[in-house]
Structure formats: structure tokens, C-alpha cells
Amino acid sequence: MADEARGERLQIMLTDEELKALDDWRFTKRMPSRAAAVRELLKRGLTAEGFDLADGETKSKSYGVIEGEEAAQKRRPRRVSRKD
């Protein structure tokens, strides 16, 4: 039975090098499990790319799947152009 707090199970395949990198990072950060390390890295990666994490209250239309272009424009990260 799936954990109520985490309703979906996701299986991924990793190369030996990816698994070693994950485990090295996990132990360095003292993460309790590989799953916790993967969730933390996923959260950090999405945040770095400018994506919000689901709060459990937000509807799918808030994530650009069915929202209007105006709302999508507000959520997109702004790119700063450098003028030399």
C-alpha cells in the first residue's frame, strides 16, 4: 500500500555512476534514504529552474497546463539580459 503522504510510486533506472553520485551526495548531506535524497534533489532542481512546488491546494490550471497566457507570463522566470 502506498504511503498516504506520497500517493505515487516512481521507479527509475540509474547507471552505476549516477547511483554512486546519488549515494555520495546522500551521505554527505546525511539524508536518511535514497528516496529522501532523490526528492530533495528533484525539489532543488525544479526550484533552480524556476518551477514552484505543489502545495496541495493549487489547482492544475495554476501550473500552465490549462491556464491563460497572461497568468503563464507572470509565473515564468525573468531572464536578465546583459548589455556590454
Buried (B, 14 or more C-beta within 10 A) or exposed (E): EEEEEEEEEEEEEEEEEEEEEBBEEBEEEEBEEEBEBBBBBEEEEEEEEEBEEEEEEEEEEBBBEEBEEEEEEEEEEEEEEEEE
